[in-house]
Amino acid sequence: MFHHHSRILSTLPTTHLRLVASAGFVASAGVMAWAGLALVAAGSIALGGGPARASAVESGGPVLSLADTVARALENNFDARIAALESGRASDKHAEARAAFMPKVNITSYAGYSNRLDATFQALDSNGDPATYGLANVGSQDGWLNVLVDQVVLDLSRWRAVEGEQLAARIARVKESEGREFVAFEVVRLFAKLVRAQRLVDLDGERESDAKWLDGQAMLLFEAGRVLSSQRDTVALHLENARLDSLMRRGEAADARRALWLAMGATPEHGRFQIAAGSVPALSTLADPEHYDQLVAGAPELEILRLQRDIEAKRLSAARAIRLPTLKMYGGYIHYGVKRFDNYHDEFLVGVDLKIPVFDGFEAKNAIRGADKTAQIAQLRFRSILEAKRSRVGELTHQLQRSEQRLELIERRIGTAAEEQRLADLNLRVGRGSLGQALSTREQRARFQQQAIDVRYQRVELWASLQRELGTLGKTVVGDVAPPPAASAVP
């Protein structure tokens, strides 16, 4: 029977086709066809010409793995470079605050001319002898040359502020690590998005080829009088829809490629590269919950909160130290210049600057109360974020496990749908099937295939989110890579 129908179909002419359909249906099909042709033409122009089937994801240039893209982003991304500069700025600010306890040496000069330099007066010195003194510089403490040295010896409040700046510099370094984790997360997400787009392009290419084959079968069946024109047009529209989907997917892949290139800190005009789709690491999870707790406790976000809590404790200590005495020492040499007459010409001095607070109008008391409340707020915020992060990590772990089970189920459905499509095609060839059944099985298989691709992309994003919450994403992808120096962040 199969050979009989094949012989009949092969002898029928294919140059004369008469559609028997309603005017509205024909008009709709015409609009869809013209829209498809217009989009194909626009896509060809946007992608640089060539046939519409040319893949937009094919590109020259080097092949970059996930680790390569993340490493380039950590070196060139603007956010990573800004974080490195902020870390260096915080270290400089700490060094500036610490310099308050270093000796200060100043050299000043007040040398000059006055029309009263020769003005004098007579007076008796301490021995009762007459002496001549210059009138212009009587009581002057600023000589022509002054060398002064001062040193803070005791100021506990200021020292606590210096310790707070040291903790702030550590926070900036941890924030730099947190920023690098964010950059790594964005690049991993964009890399997985590009892999997903390329796989969808491949899937749509297969769908388009399969739709062409089904369209040819529908043409033969229509010419043999075994299907209606509406059924034939349905298959034709299925082919047009597959072509439009393929064109849209190539555009999405081009956009995803451009976004990944920009995230790597590169300019858009030099975006020719390829990606190694198989470089995404295995989505393994840590089985030991206690190990998770250790990683959560050491995550950059919690480390920042812990340091902020310590800073508030230093501020509380600094507020309490306002009531304590402060001590400075100073010394120097002063030369008073010419025309001193019987005045002394130079002077050595040394002294002690001691300050003992007696009553400050309850300023210290109120400052202590405010600092104590701020320290309690920092402690409560740390505990709150710690519990929230633990809950988030547990939620991501469960979602990752459920997505794995869902992916296994979808892959089984894909296998079943592929077998149903094979049987539908076989029945169509031997004359026992229908175009509707063949279309239905194809749409079902395509839907399951796209779901599988989407779930794989979601799994990568879930895995990256989990590693980011634990603060291990960058290390997992590229290993222990030191951040670039702050000086190299300036082009």
Order of alpha helices (4+ residues) and beta strands (2+ residues): alpha-alpha-beta-alpha-alpha-beta-beta-beta-beta-alpha-alpha-beta-alpha-alpha-beta-beta-alpha-alpha-alpha
